[in-house]
Amino acid sequence: MKHLLTTLCAVFFTLTAAVAQEASSDKKPATEKPKAQSKDQKEADLMEAFKIAGVTLAEQEKVRAILAESTVYSKTLKADTSLSEDEMKAKLKEYSNTVKTPKLNEVLGKERSKEFRDAQKTLKEAFMVKQ
């Protein structure tokens, strides 16, 4: 009787471990899919913001360069572990006010730049509500 009980317990633990490993391996592709969807959604939102602000193709290239530069700066700050959360936010805001916004104003003009930034903000908020 003890042998039967021991064998059943061993089988139970083996099956549990196998199912747990299967479940954890299934999670990896599931996390990659939302990342791709998020990237696609960001691109769609950017195109919509361009459309709302009436940005031409030539201007889109310049704006994309400014946004890419801003992203690099942001990632650099986030990688800097010596900064507190508040310091990082302050530096990002300062960068936006002194570098990013003036460059957008130069490329698009003050009025269309504001329309573009407002459209981006609205679309981002709508995306966050969906999640």
N, C-alpha and C positions, 0 to 999 in steps of 0.2 A: 504494500500500500504506500509506503514512504517513497519507493522508487517511482511509482506512478505519479504521485503528487509533485515530486522533484522534476520529473520529465515535463509535466504540464506547465509548471512555473517557468522552466527553461524555454519552452516553446513560446509561451506568452511574452516573456521578456525579449526574445529574438524578434518576434513579429512587431512588437511595439517599437523596437529600435529601427527596424526596417521601414516602418511606416513614417517614423519621425524623420529619417534621412530623406525619404521621398518627398515629404512635405517641405523640407527646407530647400531641396534642390529645385522644387517647383516655384519658389518665391523669386529666384533670380530673374528669370525672364519677365515676370510680372512687374518688377521695378524698372526694367529697361523700357517697357512699353509706355508708361506714363511720362518718362523723360522725353521720349520722342514726340509724344503728343503735346507736351508742354512747349517744346522747341517749335513745333509746327504752329501752335497757338500764338506764341510770341511773334513769329514771323507774320502770321495773319493779322495780328493786332497792329504791328508796325506798318504793314501795307494799308490797313484801314486808317491809321493816323495820318499817313502820307496823303491818302485820298481826301480825308476831311480837311487837311490844311492846304490842299492843292499844290503839293510838292512835285516838281518836274523830275524826270529821270536823272538829269545831270545833278540836280540838287540832292536827290536821294543818295547818290554815291557819296557826296560830301558829308551828308548827315550820317550815313552809315559809318564813315571813317571817324567822325566825332564820337559816335556812340561806342564804337569799338575801342577807341582810346580811353573813353570813360570806363568801360568795362575792365580794361587792363588795370587802370588806376584803382578801381574798386577791389579787384581781386588781390592786388598787391597790399592794399590796406587790410583786407580781411586775413591775409596770411601773416601779417605782423602781429605776433602774439603779445608784444609789449604794450600795445594800445588797449585801453579799456573800451567797452562798447560805446560809451558816451563820447570819448575822444575820436573814435572811428567815425561815428555819425557826424560829429562836428567837422572833421576833415572832409568828409564826403560832401557835406552841405557847402563848405567853403569852396571846394573844387567846382561844384556845380555853379555857384554864384560868380566865381572869378574866372573860370575857364570855359566850362561847357556852355552855359547860357550865352555868354558873349559871342562864342563861335557860332552857335545856332542863330543868334540875331544877325550876325554878319552874313551868313549863307542865305537865310530865309527872310530876313527883315524882321523887325520887332513884332509886328502884328501876327504874321504867319507863324513865327517861332512860338509865340504864346499859344496860338491855336493848336499847333502840333503838340506842345507839351501838355496842354489841357486834354487833348484827345488821348494821348498816351496814358495819362493819369486815370481818365475815365475808363478806358479799356482795361487797364490793369486792375482797377477796383472791381469791375464786372467779372474779370477772370477769377479773382480771389473769392468772390461771392459764390461762384459756381463750384469751387472746390470744397 
